[in-house]
Amino acid sequence: MTGPLAPAGVAAIAVLSAVASVVAFAGEPIACTTVPVSEYASFLVNWDDQAAPVFLAAIRTPREYAAVFHPAPVMGNRRPFAPPADFYADSMLLVVARVVDAPAAADTTLAVESLVAEGEDLVLRYRFTPPTAPATHTVKEVLLVRLPKRVAGRVGFIENGERVGDLRLSAGEWAAPQPRAD
């Protein structure tokens, strides 16, 4: 056989396909959804974004949510400040946030690529695309990911292919940097 699919070419394609399958399916995929930040009338706490450019959290209780998000009461608002307490019976939230130049209205700066379980650990892969338009101010861009509640030893966060942080839930570390108790 000659031509573009000669035996050596077919073998190379088979090897590449096998490698791609292993990479694509490393870990058990976890069903998740993104929650628009506008779902709740609250704002993310401040943190030193110079020392820690990425804020990370795994929220499993109303108390953890209240430590990370504060109510933003506005006249005429009908949105809840937080998920209802029973939300946490079967769901949890992963939070990724960055301070960025204010993006154009249609820009998406943070987007989920995948969420997988690797044994007792979770790994969230997401894409960060910094805004390119000039801005006169900065904003907190927040990615909220809802997933079925599960016991996890660690949550790893991978941004654009690079590990940016880990939360060791089994050691009590559920946010980084840890929010101040105000």
FIKOL-9674 format. One record per atom (N, C-alpha, C, O): atom name; y, x, z; residue in three letters. Coordinates in steps of 0.1 Angstrom, whole numbers. Example, Ala and Ser with C-alpha at 12.3 -4.5 7.8 and 13.67 -1.06 7.14 Angstrom:
# FIKOL-9674
{N,{-57,132,78},ALA};
{CA,{-45,123,78},ALA};
{C,{-33,132,78},ALA};
{O,{-33,142,85},ALA};
{N,{-22,128,71},SER};
{CA,{-11,137,71},SER};
{C,{0,129,79},SER};
{O,{11,134,80},SER};
//
This chain:
# FIKOL-9674
{N,{-12,8,0},MET};
{CA,{0,0,0},MET};
{C,{12,9,0},MET};
{O,{13,19,7},MET};
{N,{22,5,-8},THR};
{CA,{35,13,-9},THR};
{C,{46,3,-7},THR};
{O,{44,-9,-7},THR};
{N,{58,9,-6},GLY};
{CA,{70,0,-6},GLY};
{C,{75,-1,9},GLY};
{O,{71,7,17},GLY};
{N,{84,-11,11},PRO};
{CA,{90,-12,24},PRO};
{C,{81,-15,35},PRO};
{O,{85,-12,47},PRO};
{N,{70,-21,33},LEU};
{CA,{61,-25,44},LEU};
{C,{48,-17,43},LEU};
{O,{37,-22,46},LEU};
{N,{49,-4,40},ALA};
{CA,{37,5,41},ALA};
{C,{32,5,55},ALA};
{O,{39,1,64},ALA};
{N,{19,9,57},PRO};
{CA,{13,8,70},PRO};
{C,{21,15,81},PRO};
{O,{21,10,92},PRO};
{N,{27,26,78},ALA};
{CA,{35,33,88},ALA};
{C,{47,24,92},ALA};
{O,{50,23,104},ALA};
{N,{53,18,82},GLY};
{CA,{64,9,85},GLY};
{C,{60,-3,93},GLY};
{O,{67,-7,102},GLY};
{N,{48,-9,90},VAL};
{CA,{43,-21,97},VAL};
{C,{40,-17,112},VAL};
{O,{44,-24,121},VAL};
{N,{34,-5,114},ALA};
{CA,{31,0,127},ALA};
{C,{44,2,135},ALA};
{O,{45,-2,147},ALA};
{N,{54,7,129},ALA};
{CA,{67,10,136},ALA};
{C,{73,-4,140},ALA};
{O,{79,-5,151},ALA};
{N,{73,-14,131},ILE};
{CA,{78,-27,134},ILE};
{C,{71,-33,146},ILE};
{O,{77,-39,154},ILE};
{N,{57,-32,146},ALA};
{CA,{49,-37,156},ALA};
{C,{53,-31,170},ALA};
{O,{54,-38,180},ALA};
{N,{55,-18,170},VAL};
{CA,{58,-11,182},VAL};
{C,{72,-15,187},VAL};
{O,{74,-18,199},VAL};
{N,{82,-16,178},LEU};
{CA,{95,-21,182},LEU};
{C,{95,-35,187},LEU};
{O,{102,-38,196},LEU};
{N,{87,-44,181},SER};
{CA,{86,-58,185},SER};
{C,{80,-58,199},SER};
{O,{84,-66,207},SER};
{N,{70,-50,202},ALA};
{CA,{64,-50,215},ALA};
{C,{74,-45,226},ALA};
{O,{74,-51,237},ALA};
{N,{81,-35,223},VAL};
{CA,{91,-30,232},VAL};
{C,{102,-41,234},VAL};
{O,{106,-43,246},VAL};
{N,{107,-47,224},ALA};
{CA,{117,-58,225},ALA};
{C,{111,-69,234},ALA};
{O,{119,-75,242},ALA};
{N,{99,-72,232},SER};
{CA,{93,-83,240},SER};
{C,{93,-80,255},SER};
{O,{96,-88,264},SER};
{N,{89,-67,258},VAL};
{CA,{89,-63,272},VAL};
{C,{103,-63,278},VAL};
{O,{105,-68,289},VAL};
{N,{113,-58,270},VAL};
{CA,{127,-58,275},VAL};
{C,{132,-72,277},VAL};
{O,{138,-75,287},VAL};
{N,{129,-80,267},ALA};
{CA,{135,-94,267},ALA};
{C,{129,-102,279},ALA};
{O,{135,-111,284},ALA};
{N,{116,-100,282},PHE};
{CA,{110,-108,292},PHE};
{C,{107,-101,305},PHE};
{O,{98,-104,313},PHE};
{N,{114,-90,308},ALA};
{CA,{113,-83,321},ALA};
{C,{117,-92,332},ALA};
{O,{129,-96,333},ALA};
{N,{108,-96,341},GLY};
{CA,{111,-106,352},GLY};
{C,{109,-120,347},GLY};
{O,{108,-123,335},GLY};
{N,{108,-129,357},GLU};
{CA,{107,-143,355},GLU};
{C,{120,-149,353},GLU};
{O,{129,-149,361},GLU};
{N,{123,-156,341},PRO};
{CA,{136,-162,339},PRO};
{C,{138,-173,349},PRO};
{O,{129,-181,352},PRO};
{N,{150,-174,354},ILE};
{CA,{154,-184,363},ILE};
{C,{164,-194,356},ILE};
{O,{174,-189,351},ILE};
{N,{162,-207,357},ALA};
{CA,{171,-216,351},ALA};
{C,{184,-216,359},ALA};
{O,{183,-217,372},ALA};
{N,{195,-216,353},CYS};
{CA,{208,-216,360},CYS};
{C,{218,-222,351},CYS};
{O,{217,-224,339},CYS};
{N,{229,-227,358},THR};
{CA,{240,-232,350},THR};
{C,{253,-226,356},THR};
{O,{254,-222,367},THR};
{N,{263,-225,348},THR};
{CA,{276,-221,353},THR};
{C,{284,-233,357},THR};
{O,{283,-244,351},THR};
{N,{291,-231,368},VAL};
{CA,{299,-242,374},VAL};
{C,{314,-239,371},VAL};
{O,{319,-228,375},VAL};
{N,{321,-248,364},PRO};
{CA,{335,-245,362},PRO};
{C,{343,-243,375},PRO};
{O,{340,-251,384},PRO};
{N,{351,-234,376},VAL};
{CA,{359,-232,388},VAL};
{C,{367,-244,391},VAL};
{O,{371,-246,403},VAL};
{N,{371,-251,381},SER};
{CA,{379,-263,383},SER};
{C,{371,-275,390},SER};
{O,{377,-285,393},SER};
{N,{358,-273,392},GLU};
{CA,{350,-283,398},GLU};
{C,{354,-286,412},GLU};
{O,{353,-298,417},GLU};
{N,{359,-276,419},TYR};
{CA,{363,-278,433},TYR};
{C,{378,-273,434},TYR};
{O,{382,-264,428},TYR};
{N,{385,-280,443},ALA};
{CA,{399,-277,446},ALA};
{C,{399,-266,457},ALA};
{O,{403,-269,468},ALA};
{N,{396,-254,453},SER};
{CA,{396,-243,462},SER};
{C,{399,-230,454},SER};
{O,{399,-230,442},SER};
{N,{402,-220,462},PHE};
{CA,{406,-207,456},PHE};
{C,{398,-196,463},PHE};
{O,{394,-197,475},PHE};
{N,{394,-186,455},LEU};
{CA,{387,-174,461},LEU};
{C,{396,-166,470},LEU};
{O,{407,-163,466},LEU};
{N,{390,-161,481},VAL};
{CA,{398,-152,490},VAL};
{C,{402,-140,482},VAL};
{O,{397,-136,472},VAL};
{N,{413,-134,488},ASN};
{CA,{417,-121,482},ASN};
{C,{408,-110,487},ASN};
{O,{402,-111,498},ASN};
{N,{408,-99,480},TRP};
{CA,{401,-87,484},TRP};
{C,{408,-75,477},TRP};
{O,{416,-77,468},TRP};
{N,{405,-63,482},ASP};
{CA,{412,-51,476},ASP};
{C,{405,-48,463},ASP};
{O,{395,-41,463},ASP};
{N,{410,-53,452},ASP};
{CA,{404,-51,439},ASP};
{C,{406,-37,434},ASP};
{O,{400,-33,424},ASP};
{N,{415,-29,440},GLN};
{CA,{416,-15,436},GLN};
{C,{404,-7,441},GLN};
{O,{398,1,434},GLN};
{N,{400,-10,454},ALA};
{CA,{388,-3,460},ALA};
{C,{375,-9,455},ALA};
{O,{365,-2,453},ALA};
{N,{375,-22,452},ALA};
{CA,{363,-29,447},ALA};
{C,{367,-38,436},ALA};
{O,{370,-50,438},ALA};
{N,{366,-33,424},PRO};
{CA,{371,-42,412},PRO};
{C,{363,-54,410},PRO};
{O,{368,-64,404},PRO};
{N,{350,-55,415},VAL};
{CA,{342,-67,413},VAL};
{C,{338,-73,427},VAL};
{O,{334,-65,435},VAL};
{N,{341,-85,428},PHE};
{CA,{337,-93,441},PHE};
{C,{324,-100,438},PHE};
{O,{322,-106,427},PHE};
{N,{314,-98,447},LEU};
{CA,{301,-104,445},LEU};
{C,{297,-112,457},LEU};
{O,{300,-109,469},LEU};
{N,{290,-124,455},ALA};
{CA,{285,-131,466},ALA};
{C,{273,-140,462},ALA};
{O,{272,-143,451},ALA};
{N,{264,-142,472},ALA};
{CA,{253,-151,470},ALA};
{C,{255,-162,481},ALA};
{O,{252,-159,493},ALA};
{N,{259,-174,478},ILE};
{CA,{263,-184,487},ILE};
{C,{251,-194,489},ILE};
{O,{247,-200,479},ILE};
{N,{246,-195,502},ARG};
{CA,{235,-203,504},ARG};
{C,{238,-214,515},ARG};
{O,{229,-222,517},ARG};
{N,{250,-214,521},THR};
{CA,{253,-224,531},THR};
{C,{268,-228,530},THR};
{O,{276,-221,524},THR};
{N,{271,-240,535},PRO};
{CA,{285,-244,535},PRO};
{C,{294,-233,543},PRO};
{O,{306,-231,539},PRO};
{N,{289,-227,553},ARG};
{CA,{297,-217,560},ARG};
{C,{300,-205,551},ARG};
{O,{311,-200,551},ARG};
{N,{290,-200,543},GLU};
{CA,{293,-189,534},GLU};
{C,{303,-193,524},GLU};
{O,{312,-185,520},GLU};
{N,{302,-205,519},TYR};
{CA,{312,-210,509},TYR};
{C,{326,-210,515},TYR};
{O,{335,-206,509},TYR};
{N,{327,-215,527},ALA};
{CA,{340,-216,534},ALA};
{C,{346,-202,537},ALA};
{O,{358,-201,537},ALA};
{N,{337,-192,538},ALA};
{CA,{343,-179,540},ALA};
{C,{348,-172,528},ALA};
{O,{356,-163,528},ALA};
{N,{343,-177,516},VAL};
{CA,{347,-171,503},VAL};
{C,{357,-180,496},VAL};
{O,{366,-174,489},VAL};
{N,{357,-193,497},PHE};
{CA,{366,-202,490},PHE};
{C,{374,-210,501},PHE};
{O,{368,-215,510},PHE};
{N,{387,-211,499},HIS};
{CA,{395,-218,508},HIS};
{C,{401,-230,501},HIS};
{O,{404,-230,489},HIS};
{N,{402,-242,508},PRO};
{CA,{407,-254,502},PRO};
{C,{421,-252,496},PRO};
{O,{430,-244,501},PRO};
{N,{424,-258,485},ALA};
{CA,{437,-258,478},ALA};
{C,{442,-272,476},ALA};
{O,{441,-278,466},ALA};
{N,{447,-278,487},PRO};
{CA,{451,-292,487},PRO};
{C,{464,-294,478},PRO};
{O,{473,-286,479},PRO};
{N,{463,-303,469},VAL};
{CA,{474,-306,460},VAL};
{C,{475,-321,460},VAL};
{O,{465,-328,459},VAL};
{N,{488,-326,460},MET};
{CA,{490,-340,460},MET};
{C,{484,-347,448},MET};
{O,{486,-342,437},MET};
{N,{477,-357,450},GLY};
{CA,{470,-365,439},GLY};
{C,{457,-359,435},GLY};
{O,{450,-365,426},GLY};
{N,{452,-348,441},ASN};
{CA,{439,-342,438},ASN};
{C,{428,-352,442},ASN};
{O,{428,-357,453},ASN};
{N,{418,-354,434},ARG};
{CA,{406,-362,437},ARG};
{C,{394,-353,438},ARG};
{O,{383,-359,440},ARG};
{N,{395,-340,435},ARG};
{CA,{383,-332,435},ARG};
{C,{379,-327,449},ARG};
{O,{388,-326,457},ARG};
{N,{366,-326,451},PRO};
{CA,{362,-321,465},PRO};
{C,{366,-306,466},PRO};
{O,{368,-299,456},PRO};
{N,{368,-302,479},PHE};
{CA,{371,-288,481},PHE};
{C,{359,-279,480},PHE};
{O,{360,-267,477},PHE};
{N,{347,-284,482},ALA};
{CA,{335,-276,482},ALA};
{C,{323,-285,478},ALA};
{O,{324,-297,478},ALA};
{N,{312,-279,475},PRO};
{CA,{300,-287,472},PRO};
{C,{296,-295,485},PRO};
{O,{299,-290,496},PRO};
{N,{290,-306,484},PRO};
{CA,{285,-313,496},PRO};
{C,{275,-305,503},PRO};
{O,{268,-297,497},PRO};
{N,{274,-307,516},ALA};
{CA,{265,-299,525},ALA};
{C,{250,-300,520},ALA};
{O,{243,-290,520},ALA};
{N,{246,-311,514},ASP};
{CA,{232,-313,510},ASP};
{C,{230,-305,497},ASP};
{O,{218,-303,492},ASP};
{N,{240,-300,490},PHE};
{CA,{239,-292,478},PHE};
{C,{230,-280,481},PHE};
{O,{222,-276,473},PHE};
{N,{231,-274,493},TYR};
{CA,{224,-262,497},TYR};
{C,{210,-264,501},TYR};
{O,{203,-254,503},TYR};
{N,{205,-277,501},ALA};
{CA,{191,-279,504},ALA};
{C,{182,-274,493},ALA};
{O,{171,-269,495},ALA};
{N,{188,-275,480},ASP};
{CA,{179,-270,469},ASP};
{C,{187,-261,459},ASP};
{O,{181,-258,449},ASP};
{N,{199,-258,462},SER};
{CA,{207,-249,453},SER};
{C,{214,-238,460},SER};
{O,{216,-239,473},SER};
{N,{218,-228,453},MET};
{CA,{226,-218,458},MET};
{C,{236,-213,447},MET};
{O,{234,-217,436},MET};
{N,{246,-205,450},LEU};
{CA,{256,-201,441},LEU};
{C,{256,-185,441},LEU};
{O,{256,-179,451},LEU};
{N,{257,-180,429},LEU};
{CA,{260,-165,428},LEU};
{C,{275,-165,423},LEU};
{O,{279,-173,414},LEU};
{N,{283,-156,428},VAL};
{CA,{297,-155,425},VAL};
{C,{300,-141,420},VAL};
{O,{296,-131,426},VAL};
{N,{307,-140,409},VAL};
{CA,{312,-127,404},VAL};
{C,{327,-130,401},VAL};
{O,{330,-140,395},VAL};
{N,{335,-121,406},ALA};
{CA,{350,-123,403},ALA};
{C,{356,-109,401},ALA};
{O,{352,-99,406},ALA};
{N,{367,-110,393},ARG};
{CA,{375,-98,389},ARG};
{C,{390,-103,389},ARG};
{O,{393,-114,386},ARG};
{N,{399,-94,392},VAL};
{CA,{413,-96,390},VAL};
{C,{416,-90,376},VAL};
{O,{414,-79,374},VAL};
{N,{422,-99,367},VAL};
{CA,{424,-95,354},VAL};
{C,{438,-99,349},VAL};
{O,{444,-108,356},VAL};
{N,{443,-93,339},ASP};
{CA,{456,-99,333},ASP};
{C,{452,-113,328},ASP};
{O,{441,-116,323},ASP};
{N,{462,-122,330},ALA};
{CA,{459,-136,327},ALA};
{C,{455,-138,313},ALA};
{O,{462,-134,303},ALA};
{N,{443,-143,311},PRO};
{CA,{437,-145,297},PRO};
{C,{444,-157,290},PRO};
{O,{450,-165,296},PRO};
{N,{443,-157,277},ALA};
{CA,{447,-168,269},ALA};
{C,{438,-180,273},ALA};
{O,{427,-178,278},ALA};
{N,{443,-192,271},ALA};
{CA,{436,-204,276},ALA};
{C,{422,-205,271},ALA};
{O,{413,-209,279},ALA};
{N,{419,-201,259},ALA};
{CA,{405,-202,254},ALA};
{C,{396,-190,257},ALA};
{O,{384,-190,253},ALA};
{N,{401,-180,262},ASP};
{CA,{393,-168,265},ASP};
{C,{383,-170,276},ASP};
{O,{386,-176,286},ASP};
{N,{371,-164,274},THR};
{CA,{361,-164,284},THR};
{C,{359,-149,287},THR};
{O,{355,-141,279},THR};
{N,{362,-146,300},THR};
{CA,{361,-132,304},THR};
{C,{348,-129,310},THR};
{O,{343,-117,309},THR};
{N,{341,-139,317},LEU};
{CA,{328,-136,323},LEU};
{C,{318,-147,318},LEU};
{O,{321,-159,318},LEU};
{N,{307,-142,314},ALA};
{CA,{297,-151,309},ALA};
{C,{283,-146,312},ALA};
{O,{280,-134,311},ALA};
{N,{274,-155,316},VAL};
{CA,{260,-152,320},VAL};
{C,{252,-148,308},VAL};
{O,{253,-155,297},VAL};
{N,{245,-137,309},GLU};
{CA,{235,-133,298},GLU};
{C,{221,-138,302},GLU};
{O,{214,-143,294},GLU};
{N,{217,-135,315},SER};
{CA,{204,-139,320},SER};
{C,{204,-138,335},SER};
{O,{211,-131,341},SER};
{N,{194,-145,340},LEU};
{CA,{191,-145,355},LEU};
{C,{176,-144,355},LEU};
{O,{169,-153,350},LEU};
{N,{171,-134,362},VAL};
{CA,{156,-132,363},VAL};
{C,{152,-129,377},VAL};
{O,{160,-124,385},VAL};
{N,{140,-132,381},ALA};
{CA,{134,-128,393},ALA};
{C,{125,-117,391},ALA};
{O,{116,-117,382},ALA};
{N,{126,-106,398},GLU};
{CA,{117,-95,398},GLU};
{C,{111,-93,411},GLU};
{O,{117,-87,420},GLU};
{N,{100,-100,413},GLY};
{CA,{94,-101,426},GLY};
{C,{102,-109,435},GLY};
{O,{105,-121,431},GLY};
{N,{106,-104,447},GLU};
{CA,{115,-112,455},GLU};
{C,{130,-110,452},GLU};
{O,{139,-116,459},GLU};
{N,{133,-101,443},ASP};
{CA,{147,-98,439},ASP};
{C,{152,-107,428},ASP};
{O,{144,-111,419},ASP};
{N,{165,-109,427},LEU};
{CA,{171,-116,416},LEU};
{C,{180,-106,409},LEU};
{O,{186,-97,415},LEU};
{N,{181,-107,395},VAL};
{CA,{190,-98,388},VAL};
{C,{198,-107,378},VAL};
{O,{193,-114,370},VAL};
{N,{211,-107,380},LEU};
{CA,{221,-114,372},LEU};
{C,{227,-105,362},LEU};
{O,{233,-95,366},LEU};
{N,{225,-107,349},ARG};
{CA,{231,-99,339},ARG};
{C,{242,-108,333},ARG};
{O,{240,-120,329},ARG};
{N,{254,-102,332},TYR};
{CA,{265,-110,327},TYR};
{C,{274,-101,318},TYR};
{O,{273,-89,319},TYR};
{N,{282,-107,310},ARG};
{CA,{292,-100,301},ARG};
{C,{306,-102,307},ARG};
{O,{310,-113,310},ARG};
{N,{313,-91,307},PHE};
{CA,{327,-91,311},PHE};
{C,{335,-86,299},PHE};
{O,{333,-75,293},PHE};
{N,{344,-95,294},THR};
{CA,{353,-91,283},THR};
{C,{367,-92,287},THR};
{O,{372,-103,289},THR};
{N,{373,-81,290},PRO};
{CA,{387,-81,295},PRO};
{C,{396,-88,285},PRO};
{O,{395,-86,273},PRO};
{N,{406,-96,289},PRO};
{CA,{416,-102,280},PRO};
{C,{424,-91,273},PRO};
{O,{426,-80,278},PRO};
{N,{427,-94,261},THR};
{CA,{434,-84,252},THR};
{C,{449,-87,250},THR};
{O,{457,-79,247},THR};
{N,{452,-100,252},ALA};
{CA,{466,-104,250},ALA};
{C,{475,-99,262},ALA};
{O,{470,-98,273},ALA};
{N,{487,-95,258},PRO};
{CA,{496,-91,269},PRO};
{C,{498,-102,279},PRO};
{O,{499,-114,275},PRO};
{N,{500,-99,292},ALA};
{CA,{502,-109,302},ALA};
{C,{513,-105,312},ALA};
{O,{515,-93,313},ALA};
{N,{519,-114,318},THR};
{CA,{530,-112,327},THR};
{C,{525,-112,342},THR};
{O,{532,-109,351},THR};
{N,{512,-116,343},HIS};
{CA,{507,-117,357},HIS};
{C,{491,-116,357},HIS};
{O,{485,-116,346},HIS};
{N,{486,-115,368},THR};
{CA,{471,-113,369},THR};
{C,{465,-126,376},THR};
{O,{472,-134,382},THR};
{N,{452,-128,373},VAL};
{CA,{445,-140,379},VAL};
{C,{432,-135,384},VAL};
{O,{427,-124,380},VAL};
{N,{425,-143,392},LYS};
{CA,{412,-140,396},LYS};
{C,{403,-148,386},LYS};
{O,{403,-160,386},LYS};
{N,{395,-141,379},GLU};
{CA,{385,-148,370},GLU};
{C,{372,-149,378},GLU};
{O,{367,-139,383},GLU};
{N,{366,-161,379},VAL};
{CA,{355,-163,387},VAL};
{C,{343,-169,379},VAL};
{O,{345,-178,371},VAL};
{N,{332,-163,380},LEU};
{CA,{319,-168,374},LEU};
{C,{311,-174,386},LEU};
{O,{307,-166,395},LEU};
{N,{309,-187,385},LEU};
{CA,{300,-194,395},LEU};
{C,{287,-198,388},LEU};
{O,{287,-205,378},LEU};
{N,{276,-193,394},VAL};
{CA,{263,-196,388},VAL};
{C,{255,-204,398},VAL};
{O,{252,-199,409},VAL};
{N,{251,-216,394},ARG};
{CA,{242,-224,402},ARG};
{C,{228,-222,398},ARG};
{O,{224,-222,387},ARG};
{N,{219,-220,408},LEU};
{CA,{205,-218,406},LEU};
{C,{197,-224,417},LEU};
{O,{202,-227,428},LEU};
{N,{184,-227,415},PRO};
{CA,{176,-233,425},PRO};
{C,{175,-223,437},PRO};
{O,{174,-211,436},PRO};
{N,{176,-229,449},LYS};
{CA,{176,-221,461},LYS};
{C,{163,-214,463},LYS};
{O,{152,-220,460},LYS};
{N,{163,-201,466},ARG};
{CA,{151,-193,468},ARG};
{C,{154,-182,478},ARG};
{O,{165,-178,479},ARG};
{N,{143,-178,484},VAL};
{CA,{144,-166,493},VAL};
{C,{144,-154,484},VAL};
{O,{135,-152,475},VAL};
{N,{154,-146,486},ALA};
{CA,{155,-133,478},ALA};
{C,{158,-122,487},ALA};
{O,{166,-123,497},ALA};
{N,{152,-111,484},GLY};
{CA,{155,-99,492},GLY};
{C,{168,-92,488},GLY};
{O,{175,-87,497},GLY};
{N,{170,-92,475},ARG};
{CA,{182,-85,470},ARG};
{C,{186,-92,457},ARG};
{O,{178,-98,450},ARG};
{N,{199,-92,455},VAL};
{CA,{205,-97,442},VAL};
{C,{212,-85,435},VAL};
{O,{221,-80,441},VAL};
{N,{208,-82,423},GLY};
{CA,{214,-71,416},GLY};
{C,{224,-78,405},GLY};
{O,{220,-88,399},GLY};
{N,{235,-71,403},PHE};
{CA,{245,-76,394},PHE};
{C,{247,-66,383},PHE};
{O,{251,-54,386},PHE};
{N,{244,-70,370},ILE};
{CA,{246,-60,359},ILE};
{C,{256,-65,350},ILE};
{O,{254,-76,344},ILE};
{N,{267,-58,348},GLU};
{CA,{278,-61,339},GLU};
{C,{278,-53,327},GLU};
{O,{278,-40,328},GLU};
{N,{277,-59,315},ASN};
{CA,{277,-52,303},ASN};
{C,{267,-41,303},ASN};
{O,{269,-30,297},ASN};
{N,{255,-43,309},GLY};
{CA,{244,-33,309},GLY};
{C,{245,-23,320},GLY};
{O,{236,-15,321},GLY};
{N,{255,-23,328},GLU};
{CA,{257,-13,339},GLU};
{C,{256,-21,353},GLU};
{O,{262,-31,355},GLU};
{N,{248,-15,362},ARG};
{CA,{247,-21,375},ARG};
{C,{260,-19,383},ARG};
{O,{265,-8,384},ARG};
{N,{266,-30,387},VAL};
{CA,{279,-29,394},VAL};
{C,{278,-32,409},VAL};
{O,{287,-29,417},VAL};
{N,{266,-37,413},GLY};
{CA,{264,-39,428},GLY};
{C,{251,-46,431},GLY};
{O,{245,-52,422},GLY};
{N,{248,-46,444},ASP};
{CA,{236,-52,449},ASP};
{C,{240,-59,462},ASP};
{O,{248,-53,470},ASP};
{N,{234,-70,465},LEU};
{CA,{236,-77,478},LEU};
{C,{222,-77,484},LEU};
{O,{212,-82,478},LEU};
{N,{221,-71,495},ARG};
{CA,{208,-70,503},ARG};
{C,{207,-82,512},ARG};
{O,{211,-81,524},ARG};
{N,{203,-93,507},LEU};
{CA,{203,-106,514},LEU};
{C,{194,-105,526},LEU};
{O,{197,-110,537},LEU};
{N,{182,-98,525},SER};
{CA,{173,-96,536},SER};
{C,{179,-88,547},SER};
{O,{174,-89,559},SER};
{N,{190,-81,545},ALA};
{CA,{197,-73,555},ALA};
{C,{209,-80,560},ALA};
{O,{217,-74,567},ALA};
{N,{211,-93,555},GLY};
{CA,{223,-100,559},GLY};
{C,{236,-98,551},GLY};
{O,{246,-103,554},GLY};
{N,{234,-90,540},GLU};
{CA,{246,-87,532},GLU};
{C,{246,-97,520},GLU};
{O,{238,-97,511},GLU};
{N,{255,-107,522},TRP};
{CA,{256,-118,512},TRP};
{C,{269,-118,503},TRP};
{O,{270,-125,494},TRP};
{N,{278,-109,507},ALA};
{CA,{291,-108,499},ALA};
{C,{295,-93,499},ALA};
{O,{293,-86,509},ALA};
{N,{301,-89,488},ALA};
{CA,{307,-75,488},ALA};
{C,{319,-75,479},ALA};
{O,{319,-79,468},ALA};
{N,{331,-71,485},PRO};
{CA,{332,-67,499},PRO};
{C,{331,-80,507},PRO};
{O,{333,-91,503},PRO};
{N,{328,-77,520},GLN};
{CA,{326,-88,530},GLN};
{C,{340,-95,532},GLN};
{O,{349,-88,535},GLN};
{N,{340,-108,531},PRO};
{CA,{353,-115,534},PRO};
{C,{357,-114,548},PRO};
{O,{349,-113,557},PRO};
{N,{370,-113,550},ARG};
{CA,{376,-112,564},ARG};
{C,{374,-125,571},ARG};
{O,{374,-136,564},ARG};
{N,{371,-125,584},ALA};
{CA,{370,-137,592},ALA};
{C,{384,-141,596},ALA};
{O,{388,-138,608},ALA};
{N,{392,-148,588},ASP};
{CA,{405,-152,592},ASP};
{C,{405,-166,599},ASP};
{O,{415,-171,602},ASP};
//
